[in-house]
Amino acid sequence: MKFTHEGQITLVAARELMDEKDWIVVRVTDTGIGLSPEQIVKLFKNFTQADASTTRKFGGTGLGLALTRRFCQMLGGDVTVSSVLGEGSVFTIKLPAVVTDARPESAPASWDGERTDRTAGRDSADPVPDGESCVLVIDDDPAQRELLDHFLSKEGFCVRTASGGVAGLRLASELRPLAITLDVMMPDMDGWTVLSSLMADEALRDIPVIMLTMVDDPARGFYVGGR
């Protein structure tokens, strides 16, 4: 509310059936100050707000969204945001209607991406078992890699992960995965560049790429992925 001095805020909660599962979806829409793509990528970091000027003007600790997202992920859901600077934002919480496998946190928030276990950290290029195909997860956020590994493994997929775009392209060439999930905002090489490189490689261009990101830009995804 503090970011919408004039305008309106809408809260909508509903049950939705997705992938044959029952979900509770809560959407908060405002007509406030909005966010740029650069601000969105910082939004869920601990003790971080959109930028220094936002902190000075509106106050806050930068923990509210980080904690909200962590709780949602522990329950098997997540929080996403779409926003236009100067026009407003939409925050969406999606939670399973029935939580049967609540996930305790397995590591503190200071993960540095260098842990050696399979699910939470470093790039995993272990050989794929004979007769199987893997799904490659490319994301610089170790918590997101763990979450996707958790869900995909439960569905019976063999999962390998990359912590950045450069490593992701290398592993894609080595593993020839069944599919790739790709984040947009990554420090070494952004997702759009990775997607363009995949589409330019005849050996990799037919691999389905699913963009999983806080940045809402489906038109660009279809354009880059369709070239």
Accessible surface in RSA format (square Angstrom, percent):
REM  Atomic radii and reference values for relative SASA: ProtOr
REM  Chains: A
REM  Algorithm: Lee & Richards
REM  Probe-radius: 1.40
REM  Slices: 20
REM RES _ NUM      All-atoms   Total-Side   Main-Chain    Non-polar    All polar
REM                ABS   REL    ABS   REL    ABS   REL    ABS   REL    ABS   REL
RES MET A   1   181.93  94.2 141.20  93.4  40.73  97.0 100.52  85.5  81.41 107.9
RES LYS A   2    90.67  44.2  78.08  47.9  12.59  30.0  69.08  62.2  21.59  23.0
RES PHE A   3    63.51  31.8  61.32  38.0   2.19   5.7  62.00  37.6   1.51   4.3
RES THR A   4    18.35  13.1   3.40   3.4  14.95  35.6   2.41   3.2  15.94  24.1
RES HIS A   5   144.56  79.0 106.54  74.1  38.02  97.3  71.35  73.5  73.21  85.2
RES GLU A   6   153.03  87.9 135.37 102.4  17.66  42.0  55.45 107.3  97.57  79.7
RES GLY A   7    65.30  80.5   0.00   N/A  65.30  80.5  25.76  70.7  39.53  88.5
RES GLN A   8   124.93  69.9 118.11  86.3   6.82  16.2  33.17  70.6  91.76  69.6
RES ILE A   9    67.44  38.4  37.03  27.6  30.42  73.3  37.03  26.7  30.42  82.5
RES THR A  10    62.84  44.7  59.48  60.3   3.37   8.0  43.07  57.8  19.78  29.9
RES LEU A  11   122.99  68.5  94.53  67.6  28.46  71.5  94.53  66.4  28.46  76.6
RES VAL A  12    78.55  51.7  74.66  67.6   3.89   9.4  78.15  67.9   0.40   1.1
RES ALA A  13    70.29  64.6  40.54  62.6  29.75  67.7  40.84  57.5  29.45  78.0
RES ALA A  14    44.89  41.3  33.04  51.0  11.85  27.0  44.44  62.6   0.44   1.2
RES ARG A  15   154.50  64.9 126.34  64.4  28.16  67.1  53.91  73.7 100.59  61.0
RES GLU A  16    51.95  29.8  46.33  35.0   5.63  13.4  25.85  50.0  26.10  21.3
RES LEU A  17   137.85  76.8 106.65  76.3  31.20  78.4 106.65  74.9  31.20  84.0
RES MET A  18    56.72  29.4  52.14  34.5   4.57  10.9  30.08  25.6  26.63  35.3
RES ASP A  19   133.67  93.6 103.16 102.7  30.50  72.1  34.34  80.8  99.32  99.1
RES GLU A  20   166.54  95.6 136.92 103.6  29.63  70.5  52.08 100.7 114.46  93.5
RES LYS A  21   103.48  50.5  99.05  60.8   4.43  10.5  70.70  63.6  32.77  34.9
RES ASP A  22    61.01  42.7  50.46  50.2  10.55  25.0  26.53  62.4  34.48  34.4
RES TRP A  23    27.43  11.0  27.43  13.3   0.00   0.0  26.24  14.0   1.19   1.9
RES ILE A  24    61.72  35.1  61.60  45.9   0.12   0.3  61.60  44.4   0.12   0.3
RES VAL A  25     3.38   2.2   2.06   1.9   1.32   3.2   2.06   1.8   1.32   3.6
RES VAL A  26    35.64  23.5  35.10  31.8   0.54   1.3  35.10  30.5   0.54   1.5
RES ARG A  27    91.70  38.5  91.19  46.5   0.51   1.2  26.13  35.7  65.57  39.7
RES VAL A  28    56.01  36.9  55.86  50.6   0.14   0.3  55.86  48.5   0.14   0.4
RES THR A  29    50.84  36.2  50.25  50.9   0.58   1.4  36.35  48.8  14.49  21.9
RES ASP A  30    25.34  17.8  21.57  21.5   3.77   8.9   3.70   8.7  21.64  21.6
RES THR A  31    63.19  44.9  48.55  49.2  14.64  34.9  48.55  65.2  14.64  22.1
RES GLY A  32     9.35  11.5   0.00   N/A   9.35  11.5   5.93  16.3   3.41   7.6
RES ILE A  33    72.63  41.3  64.62  48.1   8.01  19.3  69.99  50.4   2.64   7.2
RES GLY A  34     4.55   5.6   0.00   N/A   4.55   5.6   0.41   1.1   4.13   9.3
RES LEU A  35    16.97   9.4  16.65  11.9   0.31   0.8  16.65  11.7   0.31   0.8
RES SER A  36    20.63  17.4  19.62  26.2   1.01   2.3  15.72  33.5   4.91   6.9
RES PRO A  37    61.48  44.8  61.48  56.0   0.00   0.0  61.48  50.8   0.00   0.0
RES GLU A  38   112.98  64.9 111.33  84.2   1.65   3.9  62.60 121.1  50.37  41.1
RES GLN A  39    31.67  17.7  31.52  23.0   0.15   0.4   9.37  20.0  22.30  16.9
RES ILE A  40     3.79   2.2   3.79   2.8   0.00   0.0   3.79   2.7   0.00   0.0
RES VAL A  41    42.93  28.3  40.50  36.7   2.43   5.9  40.57  35.2   2.37   6.4
RES LYS A  42    93.97  45.8  93.50  57.4   0.47   1.1  48.64  43.8  45.34  48.3
RES LEU A  43    15.93   8.9  12.96   9.3   2.97   7.5  12.96   9.1   2.97   8.0
RES PHE A  44    18.18   9.1   4.48   2.8  13.70  35.6   4.56   2.8  13.63  39.0
RES LYS A  45    97.56  47.6  94.86  58.2   2.70   6.4  66.43  59.8  31.13  33.2
RES ASN A  46    52.60  36.3  35.65  34.4  16.95  40.8  11.52  27.7  41.07  39.7
RES PHE A  47   148.45  74.3 122.25  75.7  26.19  68.2 122.36  74.2  26.09  74.7
RES THR A  48    44.62  31.7  38.95  39.5   5.67  13.5  24.39  32.8  20.23  30.6
RES GLN A  49    30.31  16.9  21.00  15.3   9.31  22.2   9.07  19.3  21.24  16.1
RES ALA A  50     5.38   4.9   4.19   6.5   1.19   2.7   4.19   5.9   1.19   3.1
RES ASP A  51    49.68  34.8  40.07  39.9   9.60  22.7  32.11  75.6  17.57  17.5
RES ALA A  52    65.99  60.7  51.84  80.0  14.14  32.2  58.40  82.2   7.59  20.1
RES SER A  53    58.78  49.7  53.91  71.9   4.87  11.2  37.10  79.0  21.68  30.4
RES THR A  54    13.30   9.5  10.84  11.0   2.46   5.9   5.83   7.8   7.48  11.3
RES THR A  55    57.43  40.8  53.50  54.2   3.93   9.4  45.17  60.7  12.25  18.5
RES ARG A  56   183.91  77.2 148.17  75.5  35.74  85.1  80.20 109.6 103.71  62.9
RES LYS A  57   149.37  72.9 113.94  69.9  35.43  84.4  72.37  65.1  77.01  82.0
RES PHE A  58    34.08  17.0  13.06   8.1  21.02  54.7  19.73  12.0  14.35  41.1
RES GLY A  59    29.20  36.0   0.00   N/A  29.20  36.0  28.00  76.8   1.19   2.7
RES GLY A  60    50.60  62.4   0.00   N/A  50.60  62.4  22.79  62.5  27.81  62.3
RES THR A  61    96.76  68.8  77.89  79.0  18.88  45.0  74.99 100.7  21.77  32.9
RES GLY A  62    14.07  17.3   0.00   N/A  14.07  17.3   8.96  24.6   5.11  11.4
RES LEU A  63    47.01  26.2  46.98  33.6   0.03   0.1  46.98  33.0   0.03   0.1
RES GLY A  64    50.71  62.5   0.00   N/A  50.71  62.5  41.67 114.4   9.04  20.2
RES LEU A  65    59.90  33.4  55.69  39.8   4.21  10.6  55.73  39.1   4.18  11.2
RES ALA A  66     5.29   4.9   1.17   1.8   4.12   9.4   2.25   3.2   3.05   8.1
RES LEU A  67    82.83  46.1  82.79  59.2   0.04   0.1  82.79  58.1   0.04   0.1
RES THR A  68    48.10  34.2  44.21  44.8   3.89   9.3  22.25  29.9  25.85  39.1
RES ARG A  69    27.42  11.5  27.42  14.0   0.00   0.0   9.08  12.4  18.34  11.1
RES ARG A  70    61.90  26.0  59.69  30.4   2.21   5.3  20.01  27.3  41.89  25.4
RES PHE A  71   122.18  61.1 121.31  75.1   0.87   2.3 121.78  73.8   0.41   1.2
RES CYS A  72     7.21   5.5   6.89   7.7   0.33   0.8   0.28   0.7   6.93   7.5
RES GLN A  73    12.68   7.1  12.56   9.2   0.13   0.3   1.02   2.2  11.67   8.8
RES MET A  74    54.45  28.2  54.35  36.0   0.10   0.2  51.53  43.8   2.92   3.9
RES LEU A  75    68.69  38.3  66.62  47.7   2.07   5.2  66.70  46.8   1.99   5.4
RES GLY A  76    14.82  18.3   0.00   N/A  14.82  18.3  12.80  35.1   2.01   4.5
RES GLY A  77     4.05   5.0   0.00   N/A   4.05   5.0   3.58   9.8   0.47   1.1
RES ASP A  78    27.21  19.1  25.78  25.7   1.43   3.4  16.34  38.5  10.87  10.8
RES VAL A  79     2.13   1.4   2.09   1.9   0.03   0.1   2.09   1.8   0.03   0.1
RES THR A  80    62.76  44.6  62.76  63.6   0.00   0.0  47.05  63.2  15.71  23.7
RES VAL A  81     5.01   3.3   0.00   0.0   5.01  12.1   2.23   1.9   2.77   7.5
RES SER A  82    30.79  26.0  28.27  37.7   2.52   5.8  12.40  26.4  18.38  25.8
RES SER A  83    25.22  21.3   0.00   0.0  25.22  58.1   3.40   7.2  21.82  30.6
RES VAL A  84    83.92  55.2  80.37  72.8   3.56   8.6  83.52  72.6   0.40   1.1
RES LEU A  85   108.76  60.6  90.51  64.8  18.25  45.9  90.51  63.6  18.25  49.1
RES GLY A  86    58.59  72.3   0.00   N/A  58.59  72.3  29.57  81.1  29.02  65.0
RES GLU A  87   120.19  69.0 102.23  77.3  17.97  42.8  39.16  75.7  81.03  66.2
RES GLY A  88     8.94  11.0   0.00   N/A   8.94  11.0   5.06  13.9   3.88   8.7
RES SER A  89     7.96   6.7   5.13   6.8   2.83   6.5   2.22   4.7   5.74   8.0
RES VAL A  90    45.63  30.0  44.67  40.4   0.96   2.3  44.67  38.8   0.96   2.6
RES PHE A  91    39.35  19.7  38.28  23.7   1.07   2.8  38.28  23.2   1.07   3.1
RES THR A  92    25.79  18.3  24.60  24.9   1.19   2.8  14.62  19.6  11.16  16.9
RES ILE A  93    42.49  24.2  42.49  31.7   0.00   0.0  42.49  30.6   0.00   0.0
RES LYS A  94    72.85  35.5  72.83  44.7   0.03   0.1  32.02  28.8  40.84  43.5
RES LEU A  95    40.15  22.4  40.15  28.7   0.00   0.0  40.15  28.2   0.00   0.0
RES PRO A  96    27.11  19.8  22.80  20.8   4.31  15.7  22.80  18.8   4.31  26.8
RES ALA A  97    22.10  20.3   0.35   0.5  21.75  49.5   0.35   0.5  21.75  57.6
RES VAL A  98   109.74  72.2  95.13  86.1  14.61  35.2  97.87  85.0  11.87  32.2
RES VAL A  99    62.51  41.1  32.00  29.0  30.51  73.5  33.03  28.7  29.49  80.0
RES THR A 100   121.58  86.5  80.86  82.0  40.72  97.0  63.28  85.0  58.30  88.1
RES ASP A 101    70.24  49.2  57.44  57.2  12.80  30.3  20.85  49.1  49.39  49.3
RES ALA A 102    60.65  55.8  43.16  66.6  17.49  39.8  43.16  60.8  17.49  46.3
RES ARG A 103    34.40  14.4  31.65  16.1   2.75   6.6  20.15  27.5  14.25   8.6
RES PRO A 104   101.29  73.8  95.64  87.2   5.65  20.5  98.42  81.3   2.87  17.9
RES GLU A 105    85.26  48.9  57.47  43.5  27.79  66.2  21.74  42.0  63.52  51.9
RES SER A 106    67.43  57.0  34.41  45.9  33.02  76.1  44.95  95.7  22.48  31.5
RES ALA A 107    15.27  14.0   3.79   5.9  11.48  26.1  11.20  15.8   4.06  10.8
RES PRO A 108    95.44  69.6  82.88  75.6  12.56  45.7  94.29  77.8   1.16   7.2
RES ALA A 109    51.59  47.4  17.91  27.6  33.68  76.6  22.31  31.4  29.28  77.6
RES SER A 110    92.97  78.6  64.77  86.4  28.20  65.0  56.11 119.5  36.86  51.6
RES TRP A 111    46.54  18.7  23.83  11.5  22.71  53.3  27.73  14.8  18.81  30.5
RES ASP A 112   107.54  75.3  77.24  76.9  30.30  71.6  43.62 102.7  63.92  63.7
RES GLY A 113    10.23  12.6   0.00   N/A  10.23  12.6   7.75  21.3   2.48   5.5
RES GLU A 114   124.56  71.5 110.31  83.5  14.25  33.9  42.46  82.1  82.10  67.0
RES ARG A 115    73.89  31.0  66.91  34.1   6.98  16.6  36.67  50.1  37.22  22.6
RES THR A 116   108.63  77.3  92.39  93.7  16.25  38.7  58.98  79.2  49.65  75.1
RES ASP A 117    57.40  40.2  43.59  43.4  13.81  32.7  45.37 106.8  12.03  12.0
RES ARG A 118   119.41  50.1 103.15  52.6  16.27  38.7  56.07  76.6  63.34  38.4
RES THR A 119    38.20  27.2  37.33  37.8   0.86   2.1  26.16  35.1  12.03  18.2
RES ALA A 120     1.05   1.0   0.62   1.0   0.43   1.0   0.62   0.9   0.43   1.1
RES GLY A 121     1.57   1.9   0.00   N/A   1.57   1.9   0.03   0.1   1.54   3.4
RES ARG A 122   102.86  43.2  99.82  50.9   3.04   7.2  34.68  47.4  68.18  41.3
RES ASP A 123    36.37  25.5  28.92  28.8   7.45  17.6   9.14  21.5  27.23  27.2
RES SER A 124     7.38   6.2   7.27   9.7   0.12   0.3   6.60  14.1   0.78   1.1
RES ALA A 125    43.19  39.7  23.54  36.3  19.66  44.7  24.85  35.0  18.34  48.6
RES ASP A 126    66.34  46.5  64.28  64.0   2.06   4.9  16.29  38.3  50.05  49.9
RES PRO A 127   119.06  86.8 103.65  94.5  15.41  56.0 110.32  91.1   8.74  54.3
RES VAL A 128    35.77  23.5  15.86  14.4  19.91  48.0  15.93  13.8  19.84  53.8
RES PRO A 129    66.75  48.6  52.76  48.1  13.99  50.8  64.87  53.6   1.88  11.7
RES ASP A 130   148.45 104.0 119.06 118.5  29.39  69.5  42.99 101.2 105.46 105.2
RES GLY A 131    92.44 114.0   0.00   N/A  92.44 114.0  45.45 124.7  46.98 105.2
RES GLU A 132    96.08  55.2  74.89  56.7  21.19  50.4  31.28  60.5  64.80  52.9
RES SER A 133    61.02  51.6  43.89  58.6  17.13  39.5  11.20  23.9  49.82  69.8
RES CYS A 134     1.11   0.8   0.05   0.1   1.07   2.5   0.00   0.0   1.11   1.2
RES VAL A 135     6.81   4.5   6.81   6.2   0.00   0.0   6.81   5.9   0.00   0.0
RES LEU A 136     0.00   0.0   0.00   0.0   0.00   0.0   0.00   0.0   0.00   0.0
RES VAL A 137     0.18   0.1   0.18   0.2   0.00   0.0   0.18   0.2   0.00   0.0
RES ILE A 138     1.04   0.6   0.00   0.0   1.04   2.5   0.00   0.0   1.04   2.8
RES ASP A 139     7.79   5.5   7.79   7.8   0.00   0.0   0.62   1.5   7.17   7.2
RES ASP A 140    44.28  31.0  28.53  28.4  15.75  37.3   5.90  13.9  38.38  38.3
RES ASP A 141    32.53  22.8  31.04  30.9   1.50   3.5   9.47  22.3  23.07  23.0
RES PRO A 142    19.75  14.4  19.75  18.0   0.00   0.0  19.75  16.3   0.00   0.0
RES ALA A 143    27.73  25.5  26.68  41.2   1.05   2.4  27.30  38.4   0.43   1.1
RES GLN A 144    24.29  13.6  24.29  17.8   0.00   0.0   4.23   9.0  20.06  15.2
RES ARG A 145     0.98   0.4   0.98   0.5   0.00   0.0   0.40   0.5   0.58   0.4
RES GLU A 146    14.59   8.4  14.56  11.0   0.03   0.1   2.57   5.0  12.01   9.8
RES LEU A 147     9.17   5.1   9.17   6.6   0.00   0.0   9.17   6.4   0.00   0.0
RES LEU A 148    29.05  16.2  29.05  20.8   0.00   0.0  29.05  20.4   0.00   0.0
RES ASP A 149     0.94   0.7   0.94   0.9   0.00   0.0   0.00   0.0   0.94   0.9
RES HIS A 150    48.13  26.3  41.64  28.9   6.49  16.6  26.11  26.9  22.01  25.6
RES PHE A 151    63.03  31.5  62.39  38.6   0.64   1.7  62.55  37.9   0.48   1.4
RES LEU A 152    33.42  18.6  33.39  23.9   0.04   0.1  33.42  23.5   0.00   0.0
RES SER A 153    40.36  34.1  24.28  32.4  16.08  37.0  23.61  50.3  16.75  23.5
RES LYS A 154   117.74  57.4  79.07  48.5  38.67  92.1  62.37  56.1  55.38  59.0
RES GLU A 155   108.00  62.0  78.54  59.4  29.45  70.1  30.11  58.2  77.89  63.6
RES GLY A 156    68.23  84.1   0.00   N/A  68.23  84.1  36.04  98.9  32.19  72.1
RES PHE A 157    82.65  41.3  71.93  44.6  10.71  27.9  74.78  45.3   7.87  22.5
RES CYS A 158    17.59  13.3   6.55   7.3  11.03  25.9  11.65  29.5   5.94   6.4
RES VAL A 159     2.69   1.8   0.00   0.0   2.69   6.5   0.00   0.0   2.69   7.3
RES ARG A 160    21.27   8.9  21.27  10.8   0.00   0.0   0.07   0.1  21.21  12.9
RES THR A 161     1.94   1.4   1.94   2.0   0.00   0.0   0.37   0.5   1.57   2.4
RES ALA A 162     0.00   0.0   0.00   0.0   0.00   0.0   0.00   0.0   0.00   0.0
RES SER A 163    41.39  35.0  31.89  42.6   9.50  21.9   9.87  21.0  31.52  44.2
RES GLY A 164     5.75   7.1   0.00   N/A   5.75   7.1   5.61  15.4   0.14   0.3
RES GLY A 165     0.00   0.0   0.00   N/A   0.00   0.0   0.00   0.0   0.00   0.0
RES VAL A 166    90.47  59.5  87.08  78.8   3.39   8.2  88.68  77.1   1.79   4.9
RES ALA A 167    15.08  13.9  12.24  18.9   2.85   6.5  13.90  19.6   1.18   3.1
RES GLY A 168     0.00   0.0   0.00   N/A   0.00   0.0   0.00   0.0   0.00   0.0
RES LEU A 169    35.65  19.9  34.33  24.6   1.33   3.3  34.62  24.3   1.04   2.8
RES ARG A 170   114.83  48.2 105.58  53.8   9.25  22.0  63.46  86.7  51.37  31.1
RES LEU A 171     0.00   0.0   0.00   0.0   0.00   0.0   0.00   0.0   0.00   0.0
RES ALA A 172     0.00   0.0   0.00   0.0   0.00   0.0   0.00   0.0   0.00   0.0
RES SER A 173    53.84  45.5  43.58  58.2  10.27  23.7  27.99  59.6  25.85  36.2
RES GLU A 174   103.22  59.3  67.60  51.1  35.63  84.8  41.40  80.1  61.82  50.5
RES LEU A 175    31.01  17.3  11.98   8.6  19.03  47.8  14.92  10.5  16.09  43.3
RES ARG A 176   134.40  56.4 119.26  60.8  15.13  36.0  43.80  59.9  90.60  54.9
RES PRO A 177     6.12   4.5   0.00   0.0   6.12  22.2   0.07   0.1   6.04  37.6
RES LEU A 178    93.81  52.2  83.48  59.7  10.33  26.0  88.70  62.3   5.11  13.8
RES ALA A 179    15.50  14.3  15.50  23.9   0.00   0.0  15.50  21.8   0.00   0.0
RES ILE A 180     0.18   0.1   0.18   0.1   0.00   0.0   0.18   0.1   0.00   0.0
RES THR A 181    10.29   7.3  10.29  10.4   0.00   0.0   9.41  12.6   0.88   1.3
RES LEU A 182     0.17   0.1   0.00   0.0   0.17   0.4   0.17   0.1   0.00   0.0
RES ASP A 183    18.73  13.1  17.32  17.2   1.41   3.3   0.97   2.3  17.76  17.7
RES VAL A 184     3.79   2.5   3.79   3.4   0.00   0.0   3.79   3.3   0.00   0.0
RES MET A 185    41.48  21.5  37.02  24.5   4.46  10.6  18.85  16.0  22.63  30.0
RES MET A 186    14.14   7.3   0.00   0.0  14.14  33.7   2.11   1.8  12.04  15.9
RES PRO A 187   119.63  87.2  76.76  70.0  42.88 155.9  89.41  73.8  30.22 187.8
RES ASP A 188    82.18  57.6  43.22  43.0  38.96  92.1  43.89 103.3  38.29  38.2
RES MET A 189    45.64  23.6  38.56  25.5   7.08  16.9  45.64  38.8   0.00   0.0
RES ASP A 190    56.28  39.4  51.33  51.1   4.95  11.7  13.86  32.6  42.43  42.3
RES GLY A 191     0.00   0.0   0.00   N/A   0.00   0.0   0.00   0.0   0.00   0.0
RES TRP A 192    21.07   8.5  20.88  10.1   0.19   0.4  15.78   8.4   5.29   8.6
RES THR A 193    64.19  45.7  59.68  60.5   4.52  10.8  41.14  55.3  23.06  34.9
RES VAL A 194     0.00   0.0   0.00   0.0   0.00   0.0   0.00   0.0   0.00   0.0
RES LEU A 195     5.01   2.8   5.01   3.6   0.00   0.0   5.01   3.5   0.00   0.0
RES SER A 196    36.92  31.2  30.65  40.9   6.27  14.4  25.05  53.3  11.87  16.6
RES SER A 197    41.14  34.8  29.76  39.7  11.39  26.2  17.15  36.5  23.99  33.6
RES LEU A 198     0.95   0.5   0.90   0.6   0.05   0.1   0.95   0.7   0.00   0.0
RES MET A 199    20.29  10.5  19.07  12.6   1.22   2.9  11.87  10.1   8.42  11.1
RES ALA A 200    82.96  76.3  48.49  74.8  34.47  78.4  58.57  82.5  24.39  64.6
RES ASP A 201    53.48  37.5  47.07  46.8   6.41  15.1  16.08  37.9  37.39  37.3
RES GLU A 202   143.61  82.4 124.43  94.1  19.18  45.7  39.90  77.2 103.71  84.7
RES ALA A 203    54.72  50.3  25.73  39.7  28.99  65.9  37.25  52.5  17.47  46.3
RES LEU A 204     4.83   2.7   4.33   3.1   0.50   1.3   4.37   3.1   0.46   1.2
RES ARG A 205   101.72  42.7  90.71  46.2  11.01  26.2  19.57  26.7  82.15  49.8
RES ASP A 206   130.63  91.5 104.44 104.0  26.19  61.9  42.17  99.2  88.47  88.2
RES ILE A 207    20.60  11.7  15.78  11.8   4.82  11.6  17.81  12.8   2.78   7.6
RES PRO A 208    80.11  58.4  68.48  62.4  11.64  42.3  80.11  66.1   0.00   0.0
RES VAL A 209    34.27  22.6   4.34   3.9  29.93  72.1   4.34   3.8  29.93  81.2
RES ILE A 210    78.59  44.7  75.36  56.1   3.23   7.8  78.59  56.6   0.00   0.0
RES MET A 211    49.61  25.7  26.58  17.6  23.03  54.8  26.58  22.6  23.03  30.5
RES LEU A 212    67.51  37.6  60.03  42.9   7.48  18.8  63.51  44.6   3.99  10.7
RES THR A 213    42.72  30.4  10.99  11.1  31.73  75.6  17.23  23.1  25.49  38.5
RES MET A 214    29.35  15.2  26.26  17.4   3.09   7.3  26.71  22.7   2.64   3.5
RES VAL A 215    18.62  12.3  14.15  12.8   4.47  10.8  14.17  12.3   4.44  12.1
RES ASP A 216    95.38  66.8  63.48  63.2  31.89  75.4  16.82  39.6  78.55  78.3
RES ASP A 217    51.92  36.4  44.78  44.6   7.14  16.9   9.21  21.7  42.72  42.6
RES PRO A 218    84.36  61.5  71.75  65.4  12.60  45.8  83.26  68.7   1.10   6.8
RES ALA A 219    75.41  69.3  64.09  98.9  11.33  25.8  70.99 100.0   4.42  11.7
RES ARG A 220   111.94  47.0 106.30  54.2   5.64  13.4  27.22  37.2  84.72  51.3
RES GLY A 221    12.80  15.8   0.00   N/A  12.80  15.8   8.16  22.4   4.64  10.4
RES PHE A 222   163.22  81.7 151.30  93.7  11.93  31.0 154.60  93.7   8.63  24.7
RES TYR A 223   139.66  65.2 129.38  73.6  10.28  26.8 103.83  78.0  35.82  44.2
RES VAL A 224     9.67   6.4   9.20   8.3   0.46   1.1   9.20   8.0   0.46   1.3
RES GLY A 225    28.45  35.1   0.00   N/A  28.45  35.1  12.72  34.9  15.73  35.2
RES GLY A 226    66.48  82.0   0.00   N/A  66.48  82.0  32.70  89.7  33.78  75.7
RES ARG A 227   145.26  61.0 108.49  55.3  36.77  87.6  70.01  95.7  75.25  45.6
END  Absolute sums over single chains surface
CHAIN  1 A    12441.0       9761.6       2679.4       7439.7       5001.4
END  Absolute sums over all chains
TOTAL         12441.0       9761.6       2679.4       7439.7       5001.4
